[in-house]
Amino acid sequence: MTSPASTDLAPPQLSAAPRPAQGPAADEGLARRLRALACTAPLHDLDARKANLAGEYTVYAMAEVALSAIDLVTLNMDFDTGADHEQIVARLLPRVAAQAPSRPAAEHERVARWVLENLINVGSVDRGFRAVYGTFGTDGVYVRRDYDFKLIEEVPGYGGGVYLRTTDEAVNVLVGALDTDVTSAQIAAEVKLEVLISRGRLADAQLAAEQARYRTVQYAETLRKTLEATRRNVRAVDWLQAVPDMIDEALDHVADRYRHENAILTNIRKARDEAEDHEHKRRAAELVDIVKDCIRRHTQLQSRLLEAGPLFRAEQDRQAFAAPTAYTGLDLYGQLVAPILPLPVEQAGKVTDAFFAHGTGLRTPASVRLGDLVDLLLTPPVEREHLGAEMPEPDLIATPDDSRFSEEQLASAMRLLDLEHDAPRRLSGLLAEARLLDGDLPYLVALLAVHAASPPVGTAYRQGEERLLFAVDDGTPLDDPEFGGADLIVGTALLDAVGMAADRSEST
Amino acid sequence: MSETHAEYADGWSEQEPPHPQTGPAPSSSSAVTPADAADAARLVSFGLQPKLLPARDAEYTELLRRYREDPAFARLADAVATGLGLVVLEVSPRAGMAVTAGEDSVFAVRMGDYARRASTDSADRFLHGLAHLAVATMAFPRPEDLADDAYIGRLTVNGVDAFVRQACLRLEQRAEEQGENTDPASDAPGLEAGWRIYARRSATGATKDARRLAGSTTGIVGKAAAFLTDSGFLQRTGDEGGGSYRTTARYQLQVRDMAGSAAMAELLELGVVPVSDGTATLVPPPEGDDLELAADAGLPFHA
């Protein structure tokens, strides 16, 4: 009796039986982690490939430079455009230079550019990266898949410029919070910040504040995309429910964060002013800047949110209240674009080919006469004007010489201070001697002597100077009718010019 | 009168190598002279200069008037166009002699001539075709716009790119919501969804000579817009948004009568066309019905 019953139940069991242990549900998490892992690969790759560069580049930590570049781009991403390429390179330079201070600046710049270009992946047509991973499908078949992603992408800005933006993938890699909800992550980060500050752990607090800022930028980016879509095509966006809800939510969020961050700001300011430790004070001051930046971004976001409603109404007026025509035509979006985008490219290509073939109009075929062709090929190329227009002669106006001391006075003062290196003199003596030469000269001598009290040794050393004027206070008070203070000992120090030159040639 | 002309036109279209300018009218007793044939050919040659505006050329205007008032001349001009492998879309003062290249005509534009990479790379070929479709969609966003003869569409290159990206983003989000894995199989590039190809191509890129990166999507859309401008379909109005354009009457005719229907026919062939009565595709369907359209093109303000 049982066997017929079991055969009745057989079909569903059969269909379930061949499924392998690794079901698609279990595989999905794995695929997500594989993709997250893939996002870090370009960074490791930089360090692996630096050996192939022409030159000795192993001293540079490329992954560090790359992460720093992603940081910089993320923080410089404005609401409208993105970060400027040159600016990012310029800001990367200090870090690159710090990694190899003895190398020339040109090499530092080359490294910074190399890293940035590799993060964009300039060499590929997609300007992105591809990782291959495998999953088991619903039918239990193992499929290799391509995962395409970008870390830094180039976007068009105003005036035809190209700006850099970090992608969501990059931001996720950067903050290490993979696959998390934007809003809740931000709240978590800020709560953490408050706790940390109340316990006085500012080092951790700064980290948390920076993370909160990344979250803020990410949130703004999400909203920007939606608002942009609204502006373009009112119908592509659900203005009945989704967008108003989103805007309300975002406004609430901004108001909430604004309150929150102002509270934090007050707390950190207090922490900054009360902090005893200099390090704590500095960190608190940095935190104030970061939170201020967060508030600025929130305000910017809010003004965008308030513009969205009027924008929608204007677009709706334009589109919905236009006079209806007698008949309707083809709906290009609904009937062509929307259906073909999800199709495999093999099929979608046929449709776009048909549209292209019938939608481009006509071209009259060019026919060339041999005579024209010969003339054309034999015509010498037109000389280009490389130098441009002639510069007009500038009209120079002599400015009156309003210096306190004349060149002669400076020369005599320098003569006076041109002391033997083994015979330093007291300032009082120098002043007295100067007073004999010229009534104004003591002032200049005093100025030069005070300036020599903190001589720029490093600069003189780098510039290869052989002598350096210095002044030392040994505690003797100055007895002079015009000047007060210490009676400085003024002397000349000899610098080891030869040794310096040798050092320099070694370092470069 | 009309009967003889009908015969006459048929006679032309059946002849294999037509030489309308020189060939004398076969058996017509009506007064079709070589001079008329020359005028008809002249009108067609005006039509082959798509950027020429009828209002700017007295001879063109006169020939257009004659086409509209003299049926015999009209048939003659149509025959000349047909013989050259052209399709007459409309003859009117606003659009002029709007002719377009028939399939396999010497005037037709081939994808391989249009973009070199497109002949070898199916992804590039798709992107170039999609760019043209997207330009038309932005130019005529609603069915009424395409139907209304007085409508002038406006578009910018960056706007077109952003709009397609937005559509792609929605598909991506929808796939994510449904928990689909949209990463294509490695060994079957033809199975990758169209939106993914567009989404992963970069929007722009820095080049050494400050020109648009040809392989980027704005480069591809910009090329389409520039090409359509040369075809007399768009007029450049400014530089904002990567280049802004407005449409001409010819473009509307071309999209409405030629390209749209050809693409639709191809889509029907694939058997994946959303059934539509041509009036209400953008209105969201009732709850739970045909979500595919609603997700992409949901109208917030339906009747």
HADDOCK unambig.tbl for C-alpha pairs under 7 A between the chains (distance, minus, plus):
assign (segid A and resid 125 and name CA) (segid B and resid 215 and name CA) 6.28 0.50 0.50
assign (segid A and resid 126 and name CA) (segid B and resid 200 and name CA) 6.36 0.50 0.50
assign (segid A and resid 126 and name CA) (segid B and resid 201 and name CA) 4.41 0.50 0.50
assign (segid A and resid 126 and name CA) (segid B and resid 202 and name CA) 5.37 0.50 0.50
assign (segid A and resid 127 and name CA) (segid B and resid 202 and name CA) 5.92 0.50 0.50
assign (segid A and resid 143 and name CA) (segid B and resid 185 and name CA) 6.29 0.50 0.50
assign (segid A and resid 144 and name CA) (segid B and resid 185 and name CA) 5.38 0.50 0.50
assign (segid A and resid 144 and name CA) (segid B and resid 186 and name CA) 5.52 0.50 0.50
assign (segid A and resid 145 and name CA) (segid B and resid 183 and name CA) 5.56 0.50 0.50
assign (segid A and resid 145 and name CA) (segid B and resid 184 and name CA) 5.24 0.50 0.50
assign (segid A and resid 145 and name CA) (segid B and resid 185 and name CA) 4.19 0.50 0.50
assign (segid A and resid 145 and name CA) (segid B and resid 186 and name CA) 4.94 0.50 0.50
assign (segid A and resid 146 and name CA) (segid B and resid 183 and name CA) 5.47 0.50 0.50
assign (segid A and resid 146 and name CA) (segid B and resid 184 and name CA) 5.67 0.50 0.50
assign (segid A and resid 146 and name CA) (segid B and resid 185 and name CA) 6.25 0.50 0.50
assign (segid A and resid 146 and name CA) (segid B and resid 186 and name CA) 5.48 0.50 0.50
assign (segid A and resid 147 and name CA) (segid B and resid 183 and name CA) 5.59 0.50 0.50
assign (segid A and resid 148 and name CA) (segid B and resid 200 and name CA) 6.71 0.50 0.50
assign (segid A and resid 153 and name CA) (segid B and resid 202 and name CA) 6.90 0.50 0.50
assign (segid A and resid 154 and name CA) (segid B and resid 203 and name CA) 6.77 0.50 0.50
assign (segid A and resid 154 and name CA) (segid B and resid 204 and name CA) 5.61 0.50 0.50
assign (segid A and resid 154 and name CA) (segid B and resid 205 and name CA) 5.44 0.50 0.50
assign (segid A and resid 155 and name CA) (segid B and resid 203 and name CA) 5.90 0.50 0.50
assign (segid A and resid 155 and name CA) (segid B and resid 204 and name CA) 5.47 0.50 0.50
assign (segid A and resid 156 and name CA) (segid B and resid 204 and name CA) 6.08 0.50 0.50
assign (segid A and resid 159 and name CA) (segid B and resid 240 and name CA) 6.96 0.50 0.50
assign (segid A and resid 160 and name CA) (segid B and resid 242 and name CA) 6.08 0.50 0.50
assign (segid A and resid 162 and name CA) (segid B and resid 205 and name CA) 6.61 0.50 0.50
assign (segid A and resid 162 and name CA) (segid B and resid 206 and name CA) 6.19 0.50 0.50
assign (segid A and resid 229 and name CA) (segid B and resid 163 and name CA) 6.96 0.50 0.50
assign (segid A and resid 229 and name CA) (segid B and resid 166 and name CA) 6.45 0.50 0.50
assign (segid A and resid 232 and name CA) (segid B and resid 163 and name CA) 6.79 0.50 0.50
assign (segid A and resid 235 and name CA) (segid B and resid 297 and name CA) 6.05 0.50 0.50
assign (segid A and resid 235 and name CA) (segid B and resid 298 and name CA) 5.97 0.50 0.50
assign (segid A and resid 235 and name CA) (segid B and resid 299 and name CA) 4.78 0.50 0.50
assign (segid A and resid 235 and name CA) (segid B and resid 300 and name CA) 6.24 0.50 0.50
assign (segid A and resid 236 and name CA) (segid B and resid 296 and name CA) 6.39 0.50 0.50
assign (segid A and resid 236 and name CA) (segid B and resid 297 and name CA) 4.90 0.50 0.50
assign (segid A and resid 236 and name CA) (segid B and resid 298 and name CA) 6.04 0.50 0.50
assign (segid A and resid 237 and name CA) (segid B and resid 298 and name CA) 6.88 0.50 0.50
assign (segid A and resid 238 and name CA) (segid B and resid 298 and name CA) 6.41 0.50 0.50
assign (segid A and resid 238 and name CA) (segid B and resid 300 and name CA) 5.54 0.50 0.50
assign (segid A and resid 239 and name CA) (segid B and resid 300 and name CA) 5.31 0.50 0.50
assign (segid A and resid 240 and name CA) (segid B and resid 300 and name CA) 5.50 0.50 0.50
assign (segid A and resid 325 and name CA) (segid B and resid 144 and name CA) 6.23 0.50 0.50
assign (segid A and resid 325 and name CA) (segid B and resid 148 and name CA) 6.20 0.50 0.50
assign (segid A and resid 327 and name CA) (segid B and resid 147 and name CA) 6.72 0.50 0.50
assign (segid A and resid 328 and name CA) (segid B and resid 143 and name CA) 5.41 0.50 0.50
assign (segid A and resid 328 and name CA) (segid B and resid 144 and name CA) 5.01 0.50 0.50
assign (segid A and resid 328 and name CA) (segid B and resid 147 and name CA) 5.55 0.50 0.50
assign (segid A and resid 328 and name CA) (segid B and resid 278 and name CA) 6.89 0.50 0.50
assign (segid A and resid 328 and name CA) (segid B and resid 279 and name CA) 5.92 0.50 0.50
assign (segid A and resid 329 and name CA) (segid B and resid 143 and name CA) 4.62 0.50 0.50
assign (segid A and resid 329 and name CA) (segid B and resid 144 and name CA) 6.02 0.50 0.50
assign (segid A and resid 329 and name CA) (segid B and resid 146 and name CA) 5.73 0.50 0.50
assign (segid A and resid 329 and name CA) (segid B and resid 147 and name CA) 4.88 0.50 0.50
assign (segid A and resid 329 and name CA) (segid B and resid 278 and name CA) 6.66 0.50 0.50
assign (segid A and resid 330 and name CA) (segid B and resid 143 and name CA) 5.22 0.50 0.50
assign (segid A and resid 330 and name CA) (segid B and resid 146 and name CA) 6.97 0.50 0.50
assign (segid A and resid 330 and name CA) (segid B and resid 278 and name CA) 6.24 0.50 0.50
assign (segid A and resid 331 and name CA) (segid B and resid 142 and name CA) 6.13 0.50 0.50
assign (segid A and resid 331 and name CA) (segid B and resid 143 and name CA) 4.55 0.50 0.50
assign (segid A and resid 331 and name CA) (segid B and resid 281 and name CA) 6.87 0.50 0.50
assign (segid A and resid 332 and name CA) (segid B and resid 137 and name CA) 5.38 0.50 0.50
assign (segid A and resid 332 and name CA) (segid B and resid 141 and name CA) 6.98 0.50 0.50
assign (segid A and resid 333 and name CA) (segid B and resid 137 and name CA) 5.95 0.50 0.50
assign (segid A and resid 333 and name CA) (segid B and resid 141 and name CA) 6.92 0.50 0.50
assign (segid A and resid 334 and name CA) (segid B and resid 281 and name CA) 5.88 0.50 0.50
assign (segid A and resid 334 and name CA) (segid B and resid 282 and name CA) 6.19 0.50 0.50
assign (segid A and resid 334 and name CA) (segid B and resid 293 and name CA) 6.80 0.50 0.50
assign (segid A and resid 334 and name CA) (segid B and resid 297 and name CA) 6.46 0.50 0.50
assign (segid A and resid 335 and name CA) (segid B and resid 274 and name CA) 6.89 0.50 0.50
assign (segid A and resid 336 and name CA) (segid B and resid 264 and name CA) 7.00 0.50 0.50
assign (segid A and resid 338 and name CA) (segid B and resid 296 and name CA) 6.47 0.50 0.50
assign (segid A and resid 339 and name CA) (segid B and resid 273 and name CA) 6.90 0.50 0.50
assign (segid A and resid 341 and name CA) (segid B and resid 193 and name CA) 6.80 0.50 0.50
assign (segid A and resid 341 and name CA) (segid B and resid 194 and name CA) 4.82 0.50 0.50
assign (segid A and resid 341 and name CA) (segid B and resid 195 and name CA) 4.88 0.50 0.50
assign (segid A and resid 342 and name CA) (segid B and resid 193 and name CA) 5.35 0.50 0.50
assign (segid A and resid 342 and name CA) (segid B and resid 194 and name CA) 5.84 0.50 0.50
assign (segid A and resid 342 and name CA) (segid B and resid 195 and name CA) 6.11 0.50 0.50
assign (segid A and resid 343 and name CA) (segid B and resid 193 and name CA) 5.29 0.50 0.50
assign (segid A and resid 343 and name CA) (segid B and resid 194 and name CA) 5.88 0.50 0.50
assign (segid A and resid 344 and name CA) (segid B and resid 190 and name CA) 6.40 0.50 0.50
assign (segid A and resid 344 and name CA) (segid B and resid 191 and name CA) 4.64 0.50 0.50
assign (segid A and resid 344 and name CA) (segid B and resid 192 and name CA) 5.16 0.50 0.50
assign (segid A and resid 344 and name CA) (segid B and resid 193 and name CA) 4.18 0.50 0.50
assign (segid A and resid 344 and name CA) (segid B and resid 194 and name CA) 5.76 0.50 0.50
assign (segid A and resid 345 and name CA) (segid B and resid 190 and name CA) 5.54 0.50 0.50
assign (segid A and resid 345 and name CA) (segid B and resid 191 and name CA) 6.13 0.50 0.50
assign (segid A and resid 345 and name CA) (segid B and resid 192 and name CA) 5.85 0.50 0.50
assign (segid A and resid 345 and name CA) (segid B and resid 193 and name CA) 5.52 0.50 0.50
assign (segid A and resid 345 and name CA) (segid B and resid 194 and name CA) 4.86 0.50 0.50
assign (segid A and resid 346 and name CA) (segid B and resid 190 and name CA) 4.91 0.50 0.50
assign (segid A and resid 346 and name CA) (segid B and resid 191 and name CA) 6.50 0.50 0.50
assign (segid A and resid 348 and name CA) (segid B and resid 194 and name CA) 6.61 0.50 0.50
assign (segid A and resid 349 and name CA) (segid B and resid 126 and name CA) 4.88 0.50 0.50
assign (segid A and resid 350 and name CA) (segid B and resid 266 and name CA) 6.87 0.50 0.50
assign (segid A and resid 351 and name CA) (segid B and resid 263 and name CA) 5.08 0.50 0.50
assign (segid A and resid 351 and name CA) (segid B and resid 266 and name CA) 5.46 0.50 0.50
assign (segid A and resid 351 and name CA) (segid B and resid 267 and name CA) 5.92 0.50 0.50
assign (segid A and resid 352 and name CA) (segid B and resid 126 and name CA) 6.35 0.50 0.50
assign (segid A and resid 352 and name CA) (segid B and resid 129 and name CA) 4.52 0.50 0.50
assign (segid A and resid 352 and name CA) (segid B and resid 130 and name CA) 5.57 0.50 0.50
assign (segid A and resid 352 and name CA) (segid B and resid 133 and name CA) 6.97 0.50 0.50
assign (segid A and resid 352 and name CA) (segid B and resid 263 and name CA) 6.82 0.50 0.50
assign (segid A and resid 353 and name CA) (segid B and resid 129 and name CA) 5.63 0.50 0.50
assign (segid A and resid 354 and name CA) (segid B and resid 262 and name CA) 5.91 0.50 0.50
assign (segid A and resid 354 and name CA) (segid B and resid 263 and name CA) 5.15 0.50 0.50
assign (segid A and resid 354 and name CA) (segid B and resid 266 and name CA) 6.94 0.50 0.50
assign (segid A and resid 355 and name CA) (segid B and resid 129 and name CA) 6.80 0.50 0.50
assign (segid A and resid 355 and name CA) (segid B and resid 133 and name CA) 6.63 0.50 0.50
assign (segid A and resid 355 and name CA) (segid B and resid 259 and name CA) 4.80 0.50 0.50
assign (segid A and resid 355 and name CA) (segid B and resid 260 and name CA) 6.58 0.50 0.50
assign (segid A and resid 355 and name CA) (segid B and resid 262 and name CA) 6.36 0.50 0.50
assign (segid A and resid 355 and name CA) (segid B and resid 263 and name CA) 5.00 0.50 0.50
assign (segid A and resid 356 and name CA) (segid B and resid 129 and name CA) 5.26 0.50 0.50
assign (segid A and resid 356 and name CA) (segid B and resid 132 and name CA) 6.40 0.50 0.50
assign (segid A and resid 357 and name CA) (segid B and resid 109 and name CA) 6.66 0.50 0.50
assign (segid A and resid 358 and name CA) (segid B and resid 258 and name CA) 5.65 0.50 0.50
assign (segid A and resid 358 and name CA) (segid B and resid 259 and name CA) 4.52 0.50 0.50
assign (segid A and resid 358 and name CA) (segid B and resid 262 and name CA) 6.95 0.50 0.50
assign (segid A and resid 359 and name CA) (segid B and resid 254 and name CA) 6.08 0.50 0.50
assign (segid A and resid 359 and name CA) (segid B and resid 255 and name CA) 6.00 0.50 0.50
assign (segid A and resid 359 and name CA) (segid B and resid 258 and name CA) 6.74 0.50 0.50
assign (segid A and resid 359 and name CA) (segid B and resid 259 and name CA) 4.66 0.50 0.50
assign (segid A and resid 360 and name CA) (segid B and resid 109 and name CA) 6.88 0.50 0.50
assign (segid A and resid 360 and name CA) (segid B and resid 228 and name CA) 6.46 0.50 0.50
assign (segid A and resid 361 and name CA) (segid B and resid 100 and name CA) 5.38 0.50 0.50
assign (segid A and resid 361 and name CA) (segid B and resid 101 and name CA) 6.31 0.50 0.50
assign (segid A and resid 361 and name CA) (segid B and resid 231 and name CA) 6.01 0.50 0.50
assign (segid A and resid 362 and name CA) (segid B and resid 100 and name CA) 5.67 0.50 0.50
assign (segid A and resid 362 and name CA) (segid B and resid 101 and name CA) 5.23 0.50 0.50
assign (segid A and resid 362 and name CA) (segid B and resid 107 and name CA) 5.16 0.50 0.50
assign (segid A and resid 362 and name CA) (segid B and resid 108 and name CA) 5.35 0.50 0.50
assign (segid A and resid 362 and name CA) (segid B and resid 109 and name CA) 6.21 0.50 0.50
assign (segid A and resid 362 and name CA) (segid B and resid 231 and name CA) 6.67 0.50 0.50
assign (segid A and resid 363 and name CA) (segid B and resid 107 and name CA) 5.09 0.50 0.50
assign (segid A and resid 363 and name CA) (segid B and resid 108 and name CA) 6.41 0.50 0.50
assign (segid A and resid 363 and name CA) (segid B and resid 109 and name CA) 6.34 0.50 0.50
assign (segid A and resid 364 and name CA) (segid B and resid 107 and name CA) 5.47 0.50 0.50
assign (segid A and resid 365 and name CA) (segid B and resid 107 and name CA) 6.43 0.50 0.50
